[in-house]
Amino acid sequence: MVDYKLDHITEPEKRAEFTQKLVVFLKDGTVDFSNDKNLEDAILNIEATTSDLEKEQKEFLYRELSIILKVTEKIKIEQNPIKFIELTKLEGQASAKIFLAFLPKEFKNGENYHKLVHTLTRLGRVANSLDNCVDLPDDYKNGQVQMKPNLFNRILLFGGTLTDSVLLLKDTGLSKDLIKQFFKGTKATIQNPS
């Protein structure tokens, strides 16, 4: 709901104001969203979902959400394809890290934690890059991004996706069959994104 709301605020100043309200809410809960019932419900769901987290977990989660909000705003106005790709990867990386806040402390102290973080962030980069590559024409048409969906920009974006995909596969040691399934799924998504 928050993402939907951000996508449909076309004026950068109003988006920045809305983003700032969200950041303030995440830090101290003092902003009132009662004038928009759906948004208020979404915000209350965030509160309910995080109510059992310890203080440091909440701070980590809210920091990552704040990063996502700021990076998403930069993506919307970026016109340089290289910077757009970097921001897209950063957004995906931060989005993936949100899940880390919900892991038990014992797991974070385990030997596989750093490998999970690495794999999860790489997966977030791949997923977000592929999503933006597929959605770029519609996002541009709807005024949600300024990056033109020309062939060159889409090839660069897809190239970034492939680079991270190869590194993800190499790092995780996935089987060839699983890799084939992934690329079949990717091809199907590109051919029919809905």
N, CA, C and O of each residue as an XYZ file, in Angstrom:
776
protein
N       0.819     -1.189      0.000
C       0.000      0.000      0.000
C       0.864      1.254      0.000
O       0.578      2.212     -0.719
N       1.921      1.246      0.809
C       2.814      2.398      0.873
C       3.489      2.596     -0.482
O       3.581      3.720     -0.976
N       3.960      1.502     -1.081
C       4.604      1.564     -2.389
C       3.620      2.086     -3.441
O       3.980      2.921     -4.270
N       2.399      1.601     -3.405
C       1.353      2.051     -4.334
C       1.123      3.551     -4.181
O       1.034      4.281     -5.167
N       1.029      3.995     -2.942
C       0.799      5.421     -2.663
C       1.952      6.251     -3.217
O       1.727      7.275     -3.863
N       3.177      5.817     -2.970
C       4.339      6.545     -3.476
C       4.353      6.600     -5.000
O       4.683      7.630     -5.586
N       3.994      5.492     -5.634
C       3.988      5.444     -7.097
C       2.980      6.404     -7.709
O       3.150      6.833     -8.850
N       1.940      6.744     -6.969
C       0.874      7.569     -7.540
C       0.899      9.022     -7.076
O      -0.018      9.784     -7.383
N       1.928      9.409     -6.347
C       2.141     10.828     -6.046
C       3.114     11.331     -7.101
O       4.295     10.985     -7.075
N       2.630     12.136     -8.018
C       3.445     12.529     -9.166
C       4.371     13.713     -8.894
O       5.397     13.855     -9.559
N       4.028     14.549     -7.945
C       4.852     15.724     -7.664
C       5.975     15.363     -6.701
O       5.708     14.882     -5.599
N       7.233     15.586     -7.099
C       8.377     15.212     -6.249
C       8.323     15.816     -4.842
O       8.698     15.154     -3.874
N       7.862     17.062     -4.721
C       7.801     17.692     -3.396
C       6.813     16.967     -2.490
O       7.092     16.753     -1.310
N       5.666     16.592     -3.036
C       4.662     15.884     -2.237
C       5.141     14.476     -1.878
O       4.868     13.982     -0.784
N       5.863     13.830     -2.814
C       6.422     12.506     -2.521
C       7.456     12.604     -1.406
O       7.495     11.766     -0.504
N       8.296     13.643     -1.479
C       9.315     13.837     -0.449
C       8.659     14.092      0.907
O       9.124     13.588      1.930
N       7.595     14.863      0.911
C       6.865     15.145      2.157
C       6.264     13.856      2.727
O       6.353     13.597      3.927
N       5.652     13.057      1.854
C       5.057     11.793      2.281
C       6.136     10.840      2.808
O       5.954     10.197      3.841
N       7.253     10.758      2.092
C       8.357      9.906      2.512
C       8.875     10.335      3.876
O       9.146      9.496      4.735
N       9.014     11.651      4.075
C       9.486     12.156      5.361
C       8.520     11.783      6.482
O       8.948     11.433      7.582
N       7.228     11.857      6.209
C       6.231     11.459      7.215
C       6.398      9.985      7.582
O       6.314      9.612      8.752
N       6.634      9.158      6.567
C       6.830      7.733      6.838
C       8.070      7.494      7.688
O       8.045      6.695      8.624
N       9.146      8.185      7.362
C      10.386      8.026      8.113
C      10.183      8.448      9.566
O      10.634      7.763     10.484
N       9.498      9.587      9.774
C       9.212     10.049     11.139
C       8.344      9.027     11.864
O       8.583      8.727     13.034
N       7.340      8.492     11.176
C       6.489      7.480     11.796
C       7.303      6.260     12.215
O       7.144      5.742     13.320
N       8.178      5.809     11.316
C       8.979      4.632     11.628
C       9.887      4.869     12.836
O      10.148      3.951     13.614
N      10.358      6.090     12.985
C      11.258      6.388     14.109
C      10.512      6.507     15.431
O      10.949      5.974     16.452
N       9.370      7.217     15.405
C       8.729      7.457     16.700
C       7.207      7.348     16.717
O       6.592      7.560     17.762
N       6.590      7.023     15.587
C       5.146      6.779     15.557
C       4.271      7.996     15.774
O       3.095      7.851     16.106
N       4.812      9.198     15.596
C       4.038     10.402     15.916
C       3.194     10.938     14.760
O       2.425     11.878     14.958
N       3.312     10.381     13.584
C       2.541     10.875     12.442
C       1.207     10.153     12.362
O       1.135      8.942     12.572
N       0.155     10.896     12.060
C      -1.195     10.346     11.982
C      -1.573     10.141     10.514
O      -1.505     11.076      9.716
N      -1.970      8.922     10.162
C      -2.387      8.607      8.794
C      -3.888      8.303      8.719
O      -4.335      7.656      7.772
N      -4.656      8.751      9.684
C      -6.073      8.394      9.764
C      -6.926      8.982      8.638
O      -8.065      8.557      8.445
N      -6.393      9.952      7.896
C      -7.166     10.521      6.787
C      -7.207      9.591      5.566
O      -7.959      9.850      4.626
N      -6.424      8.531      5.566
C      -6.412      7.542      4.478
C      -6.500      6.161      5.128
O      -5.495      5.626      5.595
N      -7.695      5.593      5.155
C      -7.961      4.341      5.875
C      -7.064      3.191      5.405
O      -6.512      2.463      6.231
N      -6.914      3.020      4.082
C      -6.077      1.923      3.573
C      -4.620      2.085      3.992
O      -3.959      1.123      4.381
N      -4.137      3.313      3.905
C      -2.764      3.576      4.309
C      -2.600      3.381      5.810
O      -1.613      2.801      6.262
N      -3.553      3.859      6.569
C      -3.499      3.685      8.021
C      -3.465      2.197      8.372
O      -2.704      1.784      9.248
N      -4.282      1.395      7.697
C      -4.284     -0.053      7.934
C      -2.919     -0.663      7.611
O      -2.421     -1.513      8.350
N      -2.321     -0.226      6.507
C      -1.002     -0.741      6.127
C       0.046     -0.378      7.174
O       0.882     -1.203      7.541
N      -0.007      0.861      7.648
C       0.935      1.314      8.674
C       0.715      0.540      9.974
O       1.676      0.139     10.631
N      -0.533      0.334     10.338
C      -0.831     -0.421     11.562
C      -0.385     -1.877     11.427
O       0.012     -2.498     12.413
N      -0.448     -2.423     10.211
C       0.061     -3.781      9.976
C       1.568     -3.852     10.206
O       2.076     -4.836     10.743
N       2.273     -2.804      9.798
C       3.717     -2.755     10.046
C       3.965     -2.763     11.551
O       4.821     -3.492     12.053
N       3.204     -1.942     12.252
C       3.345     -1.896     13.712
C       3.064     -3.252     14.346
O       3.815     -3.710     15.208
N       1.978     -3.891     13.916
C       1.600     -5.184     14.490
C       2.648     -6.250     14.180
O       2.971     -7.073     15.037
N       3.174     -6.237     12.969
C       4.164     -7.223     12.555
C       5.455     -7.073     13.342
O       6.143     -8.057     13.611
N       5.779     -5.849     13.707
C       7.054     -5.605     14.390
C       6.926     -5.512     15.905
O       7.923     -5.288     16.592
N       5.731     -5.678     16.431
C       5.520     -5.469     17.873
C       6.343     -6.416     18.748
O       6.705     -6.043     19.864
N       6.646     -7.613     18.283
C       7.400     -8.576     19.085
C       8.915     -8.476     18.896
O       9.676     -9.175     19.564
N       9.345     -7.606     17.987
C      10.779     -7.469     17.753
C      11.429     -6.680     18.879
O      10.821     -5.789     19.472
N      12.680     -7.030     19.160
C      13.444     -6.266     20.132
C      13.806     -4.905     19.533
O      13.742     -4.710     18.319
N      14.184     -3.979     20.399
C      14.462     -2.609     19.979
C      15.484     -2.547     18.841
O      15.267     -1.842     17.856
N      16.586     -3.273     18.968
C      17.623     -3.206     17.936
C      17.138     -3.817     16.608
O      17.547     -3.369     15.537
N      16.270     -4.836     16.678
C      15.705     -5.406     15.457
C      14.788     -4.398     14.767
O      14.826     -4.244     13.546
N      13.965     -3.716     15.561
C      13.073     -2.691     14.996
C      13.877     -1.567     14.365
O      13.559     -1.108     13.268
N      14.908     -1.130     15.052
C      15.738     -0.044     14.518
C      16.379     -0.457     13.202
O      16.442      0.333     12.259
N      16.858     -1.708     13.141
C      17.439     -2.224     11.899
C      16.383     -2.236     10.791
O      16.639     -1.770      9.681
N      15.217     -2.763     11.091
C      14.134     -2.845     10.111
C      13.745     -1.458      9.616
O      13.637     -1.233      8.410
N      13.537     -0.543     10.528
C      13.118      0.810     10.157
C      14.212      1.541      9.389
O      13.922      2.347      8.505
N      15.466      1.262      9.724
C      16.582      1.864      8.969
C      16.563      1.359      7.519
O      16.739      2.139      6.583
N      16.348      0.057      7.345
C      16.300     -0.498      5.984
C      15.094      0.045      5.216
O      15.203      0.359      4.031
N      13.945      0.155      5.890
C      12.768      0.726      5.230
C      13.022      2.179      4.834
O      12.604      2.608      3.759
N      13.697      2.931      5.684
C      14.030      4.323      5.360
C      14.958      4.390      4.153
O      14.797      5.251      3.288
N      15.922      3.487      4.096
C      16.832      3.430      2.945
C      16.040      3.150      1.684
O      16.250      3.799      0.659
N      15.134      2.190      1.752
C      14.320      1.847      0.583
C      13.524      3.059      0.105
O      13.479      3.343     -1.092
N      12.898      3.772      1.040
C      12.106      4.947      0.665
C      12.971      5.997     -0.028
O      12.559      6.576     -1.034
N      14.153      6.242      0.499
C      15.041      7.249     -0.082
C      15.563      6.813     -1.452
O      15.615      7.612     -2.387
N      15.945      5.550     -1.561
C      16.477      5.047     -2.835
C      15.373      5.000     -3.892
O      15.614      5.319     -5.056
N      14.174      4.607     -3.491
C      13.050      4.564     -4.429
C      12.808      5.949     -5.018
O      12.544      6.079     -6.213
N      12.896      6.973     -4.192
C      12.710      8.339     -4.685
C      13.796      8.698     -5.700
O      13.515      9.323     -6.723
N      15.019      8.305     -5.415
C      16.114      8.584     -6.359
C      15.903      7.839     -7.673
O      16.188      8.377     -8.743
N      15.403      6.602     -7.600
C      15.139      5.819     -8.808
C      14.114      6.525     -9.686
O      14.254      6.547    -10.908
N      13.094      7.096     -9.077
C      12.018      7.749     -9.818
C      12.520      8.903    -10.673
O      11.965      9.169    -11.739
N      13.564      9.594    -10.220
C      14.024     10.781    -10.948
C      15.326     10.563    -11.715
O      15.765     11.445    -12.454
N      15.948      9.390    -11.545
C      17.239      9.140    -12.192
C      17.081      8.931    -13.698
O      16.191      8.206    -14.142
N      17.947      9.570    -14.473
C      17.918      9.417    -15.925
C      19.192      8.770    -16.470
O      19.224      8.335    -17.622
N      20.228      8.706    -15.655
C      21.473      8.070    -16.057
C      21.309      6.562    -15.874
O      21.066      6.104    -14.757
N      21.439      5.772    -16.962
C      21.173      4.329    -16.839
C      22.105      3.600    -15.867
O      21.670      2.667    -15.192
N      23.360      4.001    -15.783
C      24.289      3.332    -14.870
C      23.880      3.591    -13.415
O      23.860      2.668    -12.601
N      23.558      4.834    -13.096
C      23.116      5.158    -11.740
C      21.772      4.499    -11.435
O      21.535      4.054    -10.312
N      20.893      4.438    -12.436
C      19.585      3.789    -12.278
C      19.777      2.322    -11.888
O      19.099      1.815    -10.994
N      20.697      1.653    -12.562
C      20.974      0.242    -12.284
C      21.536      0.083    -10.865
O      21.115     -0.804    -10.123
N      22.482      0.943    -10.498
C      23.062      0.877     -9.152
C      21.988      1.083     -8.079
O      21.949      0.367     -7.078
N      21.121      2.068     -8.305
C      20.053      2.343     -7.338
C      19.056      1.188     -7.257
O      18.576      0.844     -6.177
N      18.751      0.594     -8.412
C      17.835     -0.545     -8.454
C      18.401     -1.707     -7.641
O      17.677     -2.365     -6.894
N      19.700     -1.950     -7.794
C      20.336     -3.027     -7.036
C      20.338     -2.713     -5.543
O      20.092     -3.591     -4.717
N      20.618     -1.457     -5.203
C      20.623     -1.057     -3.797
C      19.236     -1.215     -3.173
O      19.106     -1.658     -2.033
N      18.206     -0.848     -3.932
C      16.831     -1.000     -3.446
C      16.510     -2.474     -3.192
O      15.916     -2.816     -2.170
N      16.902     -3.335     -4.118
C      16.668     -4.771     -3.956
C      17.437     -5.353     -2.789
O      16.930     -6.207     -2.062
N      18.657     -4.889     -2.612
C      19.496     -5.345     -1.510
C      18.872     -4.956     -0.171
O      18.787     -5.779      0.740
N      18.435     -3.701     -0.053
C      17.811     -3.238      1.196
C      16.490     -3.964      1.436
O      16.154     -4.285      2.576
N      15.743     -4.220      0.369
C      14.466     -4.928      0.505
C      14.686     -6.336      1.037
O      13.922     -6.812      1.877
N      15.715     -6.996      0.558
C      16.005     -8.351      1.017
C      16.452     -8.352      2.479
O      16.137     -9.277      3.227
N      17.173     -7.332      2.876
C      17.687     -7.275      4.245
C      16.586     -7.086      5.282
O      16.801     -7.348      6.466
N      15.418     -6.639      4.854
C      14.303     -6.471      5.794
C      14.015     -7.774      6.534
O      13.713     -7.762      7.727
N      14.108     -8.877      5.835
C      13.792    -10.176      6.436
C      14.746    -10.555      7.563
O      14.395    -11.346      8.438
N      15.941     -9.996      7.543
C      16.931    -10.321      8.572
C      16.486     -9.874      9.955
O      16.884    -10.464     10.960
N      15.662     -8.836     10.009
C      15.189     -8.332     11.302
C      14.355     -9.378     12.046
O      14.242     -9.321     13.270
N      13.778    -10.321     11.322
C      12.878    -11.299     11.922
C      13.579    -12.602     12.320
O      12.948    -13.513     12.856
N      14.871    -12.682     12.058
C      15.606    -13.890     12.436
C      15.930    -13.871     13.929
O      16.205    -12.810     14.490
N      15.899    -15.034     14.573
C      16.260    -15.083     15.997
C      17.739    -14.747     16.194
O      18.569    -14.983     15.316
N      18.041    -14.198     17.350
C      19.415    -13.797     17.674
C      20.392    -14.962     17.537
O      21.522    -14.784     17.083
N      19.950    -16.153     17.931
C      20.828    -17.323     17.870
C      21.310    -17.575     16.438
O      22.465    -17.941     16.217
N      20.420    -17.377     15.480
C      20.795    -17.607     14.089
C      21.822    -16.575     13.634
O      22.745    -16.890     12.882
N      21.651    -15.342     14.098
C      22.579    -14.280     13.709
C      23.982    -14.533     14.231
O      24.962    -14.051     13.663
N      24.073    -15.287     15.308
C      25.386    -15.612     15.865
C      25.969    -16.891     15.264
O      27.102    -17.259     15.576
N      25.208    -17.568     14.407
C      25.645    -18.825     13.811
C      26.618    -18.628     12.663
O      26.800    -17.521     12.157
N      27.231    -19.719     12.273
C      28.256    -19.654     11.226
C      27.688    -19.413      9.834
O      28.417    -18.951      8.956
N      26.409    -19.711      9.601
C      25.823    -19.532      8.270
C      25.173    -18.164      8.058
O      24.687    -17.867      6.967
N      25.164    -17.342      9.093
C      24.468    -16.054      8.999
C      25.041    -15.169      7.891
O      24.280    -14.623      7.091
N      26.335    -15.019      7.830
C      26.943    -14.131      6.830
C      26.720    -14.647      5.412
O      26.555    -13.862      4.478
N      26.715    -15.963      5.257
C      26.426    -16.534      3.939
C      24.971    -16.253      3.558
O      24.679    -15.946      2.402
N      24.062    -16.356      4.523
C      22.658    -16.048      4.261
C      22.489    -14.586      3.864
O      21.783    -14.279      2.904
N      23.132    -13.689      4.599
C      23.047    -12.252      4.286
C      23.536    -12.005      2.871
O      22.887    -11.301      2.097
N      24.679    -12.583      2.535
C      25.250    -12.409      1.194
C      24.302    -12.941      0.122
O      24.051    -12.268     -0.878
N      23.785    -14.130      0.328
C      22.881    -14.743     -0.656
C      21.580    -13.964     -0.761
O      21.091    -13.709     -1.862
N      21.031    -13.593      0.359
C      19.758    -12.867      0.369
C      19.882    -11.506     -0.316
O      19.011    -11.123     -1.097
N      20.949    -10.784     -0.029
C      21.109     -9.466     -0.654
C      21.365     -9.603     -2.149
O      20.874     -8.799     -2.941
N      22.121    -10.605     -2.534
C      22.364    -10.824     -3.970
C      21.046    -11.197     -4.663
O      20.766    -10.723     -5.764
N      20.249    -12.037     -4.022
C      18.951    -12.425     -4.569
C      18.030    -11.204     -4.696
O      17.318    -11.057     -5.690
N      18.050    -10.341     -3.694
C      17.251     -9.115     -3.758
C      17.660     -8.231     -4.913
O      16.811     -7.639     -5.579
N      18.957     -8.139     -5.155
C      19.460     -7.341     -6.280
C      18.964     -7.908     -7.612
O      18.510     -7.170     -8.486
N      19.061     -9.232     -7.748
C      18.629     -9.894     -8.985
C      17.129     -9.700     -9.193
O      16.691     -9.295    -10.270
N      16.356     -9.987     -8.169
C      14.899     -9.910     -8.293
C      14.438     -8.486     -8.614
O      13.573     -8.294     -9.469
N      15.001     -7.506     -7.946
C      14.583     -6.121     -8.170
C      15.016     -5.630     -9.550
O      14.270     -4.915    -10.220
N      16.212     -6.012     -9.972
C      16.690     -5.617    -11.301
C      15.817     -6.224    -12.401
O      15.456     -5.547    -13.364
N      15.485     -7.500    -12.245
C      14.630     -8.150    -13.237
C      13.243     -7.517    -13.243
O      12.675     -7.271    -14.308
N      12.701     -7.256    -12.067
C      11.396     -6.618    -11.962
C      11.396     -5.252    -12.651
O      10.481     -4.934    -13.411
N      12.425     -4.450    -12.381
C      12.497     -3.127    -13.013
C      12.711     -3.220    -14.513
O      12.199     -2.390    -15.265
N      13.461     -4.219    -14.958
C      13.675     -4.413    -16.392
C      12.353     -4.717    -17.096
O      12.061     -4.163    -18.156
N      11.568     -5.593    -16.499
C      10.280     -5.982    -17.080
C       9.270     -4.840    -16.999
O       8.526     -4.599    -17.949
N       9.242     -4.137    -15.863
C       8.235     -3.096    -15.629
C       8.603     -1.721    -16.188
O       7.762     -0.822    -16.198
N       9.828     -1.542    -16.647
C      10.294     -0.217    -17.064
C       9.378      0.474    -18.070
O       9.068      1.650    -17.877
N       8.929     -0.196    -19.133
C       8.052      0.519    -20.081
C       6.767      1.050    -19.435
O       6.373      2.189    -19.682
N       6.122      0.234    -18.617
C       4.888      0.679    -17.955
C       5.168      1.756    -16.913
O       4.420      2.727    -16.801
N       6.241      1.585    -16.156
C       6.587      2.580    -15.141
C       6.884      3.929    -15.785
O       6.507      4.972    -15.251
N       7.559      3.910    -16.930
C       7.865      5.152    -17.650
C       6.574      5.774    -18.195
O       6.343      6.976    -18.064
N       5.753      4.940    -18.799
C       4.487      5.421    -19.374
C       3.582      6.029    -18.298
O       2.877      7.005    -18.555
N       3.604      5.456    -17.104
C       2.767      5.935    -16.007
C       3.409      7.066    -15.204
O       2.840      7.528    -14.215
N       4.594      7.511    -15.632
C       5.262      8.615    -14.967
C       5.883      8.251    -13.631
O       6.164      9.133    -12.820
N       6.102      6.965    -13.391
C       6.674      6.525    -12.115
C       8.197      6.574    -12.121
O       8.821      6.618    -11.061
N       8.797      6.567    -13.308
C      10.245      6.732    -13.461
C      10.505      7.629    -14.668
O       9.659      7.778    -15.551
N      11.693      8.220    -14.681
C      12.075      9.067    -15.811
C      13.052      8.363    -16.746
O      13.395      8.892    -17.803
N      13.500      7.169    -16.358
C      14.420      6.407    -17.197
C      13.671      5.906    -18.428
O      12.688      5.174    -18.319
N      14.150      6.310    -19.592
C      13.487      5.904    -20.836
C      13.693      4.404    -21.060
O      14.791      3.884    -20.865
N      12.628      3.718    -21.470
C      12.729      2.264    -21.668
C      13.237      1.892    -23.065
O      12.729      0.961    -23.691
N      14.239      2.625    -23.543
C      14.766      2.301    -24.868
C      15.584      1.006    -24.792
O      15.882      0.513    -23.704
N      15.932      0.479    -25.931
C      16.616     -0.812    -26.015
C      17.947     -0.790    -25.257
O      18.262     -1.731    -24.528
N      18.715      0.269    -25.426
C      20.017      0.370    -24.758
C      19.866      0.289    -23.240
O      20.572     -0.477    -22.585
N      18.955      1.072    -22.684
C      18.762      1.084    -21.229
C      18.266     -0.261    -20.715
O      18.688     -0.717    -19.653
N      17.386     -0.885    -21.456
C      16.866     -2.187    -21.012
C      17.932     -3.276    -21.096
O      17.977     -4.167    -20.248
N      18.788     -3.208    -22.113
C      19.884     -4.176    -22.221
C      20.854     -3.991    -21.054
O      21.310     -4.972    -20.466
N      21.175     -2.728    -20.715
C      22.048     -2.478    -19.569
C      21.438     -3.027    -18.281
O      22.126     -3.661    -17.481
N      20.154     -2.781    -18.090
C      19.469     -3.250    -16.890
C      19.440     -4.779    -16.843
O      19.673     -5.374    -15.791
N      19.158     -5.400    -17.963
C      19.130     -6.860    -18.008
C      20.544     -7.429    -17.814
O      20.721     -8.471    -17.182
N      21.548     -6.731    -18.368
C      22.938     -7.160    -18.182
C      23.330     -7.151    -16.712
O      24.021     -8.054    -16.242
N      22.888     -6.126    -15.990
C      23.138     -6.071    -14.553
C      22.467     -7.222    -13.828
O      23.007     -7.772    -12.868
N      21.283     -7.577    -14.300
C      20.558     -8.705    -13.715
C      21.334    -10.001    -13.950
O      21.486    -10.816    -13.039
N      21.819    -10.183    -15.165
C      22.564    -11.408    -15.484
C      23.857    -11.509    -14.684
O      24.214    -12.583    -14.198
N      24.557    -10.381    -14.550
C      25.810    -10.385    -13.796
C      25.578    -10.849    -12.365
O      26.276    -11.732    -11.867
N      24.587    -10.244    -11.709
C      24.298    -10.653    -10.328
C      23.749    -12.067    -10.267
O      23.993    -12.780     -9.294
N      23.010    -12.489    -11.293
C      22.473    -13.854    -11.324
C      23.600    -14.882    -11.361
O      23.576    -15.873    -10.631
N      24.569    -14.636    -12.205
C      25.700    -15.562    -12.324
C      26.457    -15.626    -10.999
O      26.825    -16.707    -10.538
N      26.687    -14.461    -10.391
C      27.389    -14.446     -9.104
C      26.584    -15.141     -8.016
O      27.148    -15.839     -7.174
N      25.271    -14.954     -8.030
C      24.411    -15.629     -7.056
C      24.507    -17.137     -7.213
O      24.658    -17.866     -6.233
N      24.418    -17.595     -8.446
C      24.485    -19.029     -8.709
C      25.850    -19.597     -8.318
O      25.940    -20.683     -7.745
N      26.895    -18.858     -8.630
C      28.242    -19.299     -8.290
C      28.424    -19.362     -6.770
O      28.965    -20.333     -6.241
N      27.968    -18.319     -6.081
C      28.135    -18.247     -4.632
C      27.349    -19.324     -3.885
O      27.809    -19.844     -2.869
N      26.171    -19.652     -4.392
C      25.314    -20.590     -3.673
C      25.516    -22.033     -4.096
O      25.085    -22.947     -3.392
N      26.163    -22.257     -5.234
C      26.406    -23.618     -5.704
C      25.124    -24.367     -6.050
O      25.000    -25.558     -5.765
N      24.176    -23.674     -6.662
C      22.904    -24.305     -7.016
C      23.090    -25.307     -8.148
O      24.020    -25.188     -8.945
N      22.205    -26.292     -8.214
C      22.298    -27.338     -9.226
C      21.944    -26.795    -10.608
O      21.264    -25.776    -10.730
N      22.408    -27.479    -11.636
C      22.118    -27.065    -13.016
C      20.623    -27.111    -13.306
O      20.106    -26.254    -14.023
N      19.926    -28.100    -12.760
C      18.485    -28.190    -12.984
C      17.750    -26.982    -12.407
O      16.834    -26.447    -13.031
N      18.155    -26.563    -11.226
C      17.531    -25.400    -10.606
C      17.838    -24.137    -11.409
O      16.978    -23.270    -11.563
N      19.057    -24.036    -11.917
C      19.436    -22.892    -12.754
C      18.586    -22.858    -14.018
O      18.114    -21.796    -14.423
N      18.387    -24.021    -14.645
C      17.544    -24.085    -15.849
C      16.126    -23.631    -15.534
O      15.532    -22.872    -16.299
N      15.580    -24.091    -14.408
C      14.225    -23.686    -13.995
C      14.154    -22.176    -13.788
O      13.170    -21.542    -14.170
N      15.178    -21.608    -13.194
C      15.222    -20.169    -12.961
C      15.153    -19.409    -14.295
O      14.374    -18.466    -14.437
N      15.968    -19.824    -15.262
C      15.984    -19.114    -16.545
C      14.703    -19.338    -17.339
O      14.272    -18.451    -18.076
N      14.089    -20.507    -17.200
C      12.787    -20.727    -17.835
C      11.739    -19.804    -17.216
O      10.921    -19.217    -17.924
N      11.770    -19.682    -15.894
C      10.846    -18.785    -15.202
C      11.079    -17.333    -15.585
O      10.130    -16.568    -15.755
N      12.349    -16.955    -15.722
C      12.695    -15.592    -16.138
C      12.158    -15.313    -17.539
O      11.573    -14.258    -17.788
N      12.357    -16.247    -18.436
C      11.883    -16.080    -19.818
C      10.368    -15.962    -19.839
O       9.829    -15.116    -20.553
N       9.667    -16.795    -19.070
C       8.199    -16.740    -19.011
C       7.724    -15.409    -18.439
O       6.722    -14.861    -18.899
N       8.429    -14.885    -17.442
C       8.068    -13.603    -16.837
C       8.235    -12.467    -17.839
O       7.395    -11.571    -17.916
N       9.310    -12.507    -18.598
C       9.543    -11.464    -19.600
C       8.496    -11.532    -20.702
O       8.029    -10.496    -21.176
N       8.125    -12.728    -21.112
C       7.131    -12.878    -22.175
C       5.729    -12.537    -21.720
O       4.927    -12.041    -22.512
N       5.415    -12.793    -20.461
C       4.078    -12.501    -19.931
C       4.200    -11.956    -18.514
O       4.060    -12.704    -17.546
N       4.464    -10.642    -18.385
C       4.723    -10.080    -17.062
C       3.528     -9.973    -16.141
O       3.710     -9.670    -14.962
N       2.333    -10.202    -16.607
C       1.156    -10.035    -15.722
C       0.814    -11.249    -14.938
O      -0.145    -11.236    -14.166
